[in-house]
């Protein structure tokens, strides 16, 4: 993440990568981005500043608009506790995302 963007990189035949900005989340730091099968992308937690003077419990899914091809933010059920700088893991069958620390 480039400080405020969710980006994707597509390999090219010349061994370079094509960079695409999927979504600009604004000035947001230390959040975690999770990519699941079926083109599901989640942005979890974070802080509005690099020092983490406050943290967020937000969870958003970035869904692709079938008409424009652009990602759109959908807020979903927030975490019980606000977090930044945390670890994440995905359940083997991609049915749950686990958050630890922060």
N, C-alpha and C positions, 0 to 999 in steps of 0.2 A: 504494500500500500504506500502510495507516495504522499504521506501526510494527510491527504484528504480525498484520495481517489481509490476506487476499486478498479483494477486494471486486469486485462487478460492479455496473454502473449501467445501468438500462433506461430509455430515453426514454419519457416519458408524454405524453399528448395536450395537457396544459396547459404543455408545454415545460419541465417539471421532470424530475427523474430519480428513479427508485426504486432505492435502494441496498440491496444484498443482501450480507451477509458470507458468502462462499463457504467460507472456511476460516480458522481462527485458528492461526497458526504459532508462537505464543508470543512471547517476547522475542527477536526476531531482526531484525537490521539489515543494510542494504546488500546484500540478496539481489536477484536479478532474477526477475521473473515473465514467462513466455513463454506466450502463448495461440496455439495452432495450430488449424487447421480440425478439425472432428470433435469439438469441445468438449474438446480436450486442453489441459491447463494444467500447466506445469512451474514449480517453484521451484528456483532454482540458487544454490549458494554462500551467502555471507553471513557474519555475525559475531554473536556473542552480546552485543556491546557496541558503542556508537557510535564508539569510538576504534579499533576493529578490532585490538585487542591479540592476538586469535587469529581465524583464519578457518576456513571449512568448505569441504570438497570435495563436500558432499552434493548430490545431484540427486534431487528427488522429483516424482512425477506425482500430481496431485490428480484422482482419478477420481470420477465421480458415481455414487453407489449408486442403482441403478434402483428400489429399493424405497423408500428414505427420501428420495431426492433430494438428500442431503447429500454433500459431497465428502469423500473419504477419502484419506489419505496412503499412497502406495506408494513406498518407496525403490527407486531403480534404480541402475545402475552409477554410482559417483561419478566426479568429474573426477580427472585424474591429479594436479592441484595445487590446493590450497585457495585460494579467492579471495573477495574482497569488493570493492565499488565498481568493477566491471568493465563492459565493454561486451558486448553480444550482438547477433548477427545471425542471421537464419534463411535457409537455402538456398532459392532461388526455388521449388522444388517441395516445400518443407516437410519434407524428408527428413533434414535435419541442422540442429543449432543450433551456431553458432560463438561461442566465448567468447574475449575478448581483454582483456589487461591485468589489473589487480587484483593 
